[in-house]
Amino acid sequence: MNRPIYLDYAAATPTDNRVIDAMVKCLTQNGTFANPHAKDHVYGWEAAEACETARAQVASLVGCSPLEITFTSGATESNNLAIMGLAFALHKQGDKRRHIITTKIEHKAVLEACEVLQERGYKVTYLTPHKYGTVDCELLKSALDDDTFLVSIAQANSVLGSVNDIKALAKVTREAGAYFHTDTAQSAGYIETDFDHSDVSMATLTSEKVCGPKGVGALYIKRSLGLKLTALIYGGGQEKGLRGGTVPTHQVVGMGKAFEILQKEGKSDKERIESLRNHLLRRLKDIPGIIINGSMTHHVPGIVSVSFNNVDPRLLLPTLSGIAVSTGSACASADLKPSYILKAIGLTDDQARASLRISFGRFTTLEEIDEACDEICLKVPKLMTQYQKEKNL
Ligand SMILES: Cc1ncc(COP(=O)(O)O)c(C=O)c1O
């Protein structure tokens, strides 16, 4: 059976072979398989060194010190640790502030962490983004108050690909005396971060979106702030007591390698992916009733979100059987509920349901994009005609 063309990079990317090679060396008998926390022998020292090299590779890409990188199991855990870990820590220190600001279109790993705190009496403001899926400083300023201790706004949205001006939002937040967290799961390596020269207090990083392995991520925590987050996972005091559990050498080495490759090749990767995006949009824009979501000027290269008027959403994915895309976020795709992100930027329920997130990256070819366009340009107009006939439109 021919498998459909894979266009769901925003959910997960194929792992780069160079990353796999680096990871395998951490698993074999002759490699750095040992527990990196084993202090009593050379096997442990070698594994620890491999993890520290990976930490430096991650730090180097995002412009910070390796001391500011804590490894986690992925973006979900990093977001939880940033938000809940800070809230619990400040509470313990007697800080009375209880207000968090975020947006309606954050990933569930941010929204649900905020909800947990809401259940404990915290107040959460959910900013409504502009229709292009971004928020600006004026909107943020109007929500900040003396009670605000944290603002959490993603750099790039996972469904729309729209990119926020994180530097400016962080500056406004810090001027108001609160901490600023950003989720860069969809943007690190493709959109500038340079944490050393920004007011970002904490940032979520992940590996699976940049051709690294799943199950590993990191949290950047700005050292000069002296933040002591409360751990959410307790155990052997690993990661300076912030994250109990044996650091999985092969995973973090894989993440380090993926970040190293991105640092060397990210610029050319980005240009190539951007040209695929432009080609895709040129071909799709003339489909009648198509809506192209997100920002045309501030976006990550590899995510395109489109919606269709007058299409039965239940038929959309089964009809487009030659392409593997998602209707929104992979985590929410089990039901046909309209995406809360597309609803928040003003789409109707029907438009939000009849949507595709087409995402691509390092290994996607122009031929694949062309084939995907052939499929969409041929089949979607037929679905529209069928829908209009059935509804007598
Ligand atoms: C912006 C963003 N944050 C967090 C996550 C969660 O990542 P993970 O499931 O790897 O923890 C995702 C996953 O798609 C994401 O896109």
The ligand as a Tripos MOL2 file, in Angstrom:
@<TRIPOS>MOLECULE
LIG
   16    16     1     0     0
SMALL
NO_CHARGES

@<TRIPOS>ATOM
      1 C1          3.5060   24.5700   21.0290 C.3       1 LIG1
      2 C2          3.5030   23.2100   21.6490 C.ar      1 LIG1
      3 N1          3.7010   23.0820   22.9640 N.ar      1 LIG1
      4 C3          3.7150   21.8890   23.5800 C.ar      1 LIG1
      5 C4          3.5140   20.7260   22.8690 C.ar      1 LIG1
      6 C5          3.5250   19.4080   23.5870 C.3       1 LIG1
      7 O1          4.6360   18.6620   23.2140 O.3       1 LIG1
      8 P1          4.8680   17.1980   23.8070 P.3       1 LIG1
      9 O2          3.6150   16.4410   23.5350 O.co2     1 LIG1
     10 O3          6.0360   16.7010   23.0740 O.co2     1 LIG1
     11 O4          5.1290   17.3080   25.2370 O.co2     1 LIG1
     12 C6          3.2990   20.7980   21.4870 C.ar      1 LIG1
     13 C7          3.0380   19.5700   20.7030 C.2       1 LIG1
     14 O5          2.5840   19.5620   19.6030 O.2       1 LIG1
     15 C8          3.2960   22.0670   20.8670 C.ar      1 LIG1
     16 O6          3.0730   22.2100   19.5520 O.3       1 LIG1
@<TRIPOS>BOND
     1     1     2 1
     2     2     3 ar
     3     2    15 ar
     4     3     4 ar
     5     4     5 ar
     6     5     6 1
     7     5    12 ar
     8     6     7 1
     9     7     8 1
    10     8     9 2
    11     8    10 1
    12     8    11 1
    13    12    13 1
    14    12    15 ar
    15    13    14 2
    16    15    16 1
@<TRIPOS>SUBSTRUCTURE
     1 LIG1         1 GROUP 0 **** ****
